[in-house]
Amino acid sequence: MIIALTPPRHIFCQNRKITQQAMKPSKNRQKFLRLAEKRVNKLAKQLILIGNLSNKTNYAYQPEEVAEIFDHIEKCVLSARRRFEANAAGGQPTFSLKRSEGIN
């Protein structure tokens, strides 16, 4: 009987590991959704505050300064988007030299 109980325990342990691994993407997904919503909402609030700086009654600014602010914001957004696109494409691009014909 001890021999008969040993294999099911071993299988149970393997199933338990598989179950925990199968749950991991779900936890990662939940964490992504929670943090993405929180961070995007926080960013939206900050952008509203930047927009509030356009009130000439309370603030003095030059058009060049406004352009500089939005250029920087656009660069940051583009950088974040590229990180998502790089991950979707399989990470960093790999380098390989072009091989000329006749060279071994």
C-alpha positions in Angstrom: 0.0 0.0 0.0 2.8 2.5 0.7 4.0 1.9 -2.9 0.5 2.6 -4.2 0.3 5.9 -2.3 3.7 7.2 -3.4 3.0 7.7 -7.1 -0.3 9.6 -6.5 1.5 12.0 -4.1 4.2 12.6 -6.6 1.6 13.2 -9.3 -0.3 15.5 -6.9 2.9 17.5 -6.3 3.5 17.8 -10.0 -0.1 18.9 -10.6 0.2 21.4 -7.7 3.3 22.9 -9.4 1.6 23.1 -12.7 -1.5 24.7 -11.1 0.7 27.3 -9.4 2.5 28.0 -12.7 -0.8 28.2 -14.6 -2.0 30.8 -12.0 1.1 33.0 -12.4 0.1 34.6 -15.7 -3.3 35.4 -14.2 -1.6 37.1 -11.2 0.7 39.0 -13.6 -2.3 40.0 -15.7 -4.2 41.3 -12.7 -1.1 43.2 -11.5 -0.6 44.7 -14.9 -4.3 45.9 -15.1 -4.2 47.3 -11.6 -1.0 49.2 -12.1 -1.7 50.3 -15.6 -5.1 51.9 -14.6 -3.5 53.5 -11.6 -0.5 54.9 -13.5 -2.5 56.1 -16.6 -5.0 57.9 -14.3 -2.2 59.5 -12.4 -0.6 60.6 -15.7 -3.9 62.0 -16.9 -4.2 64.1 -13.8 -0.7 65.4 -14.2 -1.4 66.4 -17.8 -4.4 68.3 -16.7 -2.2 70.2 -14.2 0.2 71.0 -17.0 -2.7 72.2 -19.0 -3.7 74.5 -16.1 -0.3 76.3 -16.6 -1.8 77.8 -19.8 -3.8 80.2 -17.8 -2.1 83.5 -18.6 -3.8 85.2 -15.7 -1.8 83.2 -13.3 1.3 82.2 -15.3 3.8 83.8 -17.7 5.5 81.7 -20.3 7.0 81.8 -23.8 5.9 79.7 -26.7 9.3 78.1 -26.9 8.9 76.8 -23.3 5.5 75.3 -24.2 7.1 73.6 -27.2 9.9 72.3 -25.0 7.5 70.9 -22.5 5.4 69.0 -25.1 8.5 67.8 -27.0 9.7 66.2 -23.9 6.3 64.7 -23.1 6.0 63.3 -26.6 9.5 61.8 -26.4 8.7 60.1 -23.1 5.4 58.7 -24.5 7.2 57.4 -27.6 9.9 55.8 -25.5 7.3 54.0 -23.4 5.4 52.8 -26.5 8.7 51.5 -28.1 9.3 49.4 -24.9 5.9 47.7 -25.4 6.5 47.2 -29.1 10.0 45.7 -28.4 8.6 43.3 -25.9 5.8 42.3 -28.3 8.4 41.7 -31.1 10.4 39.4 -28.8 12.8 41.8 -27.1 15.8 43.5 -28.4 16.7 43.1 -32.1 19.6 40.8 -32.7 22.7 41.7 -34.7 24.2 39.6 -37.4 26.8 40.6 -40.1 25.7 40.3 -43.7 27.6 37.4 -45.3 29.3 38.0 -48.7 29.1 35.1 -51.1 32.3 33.2 -51.5 33.4 33.8 -48.0 33.4 30.7 -45.7 
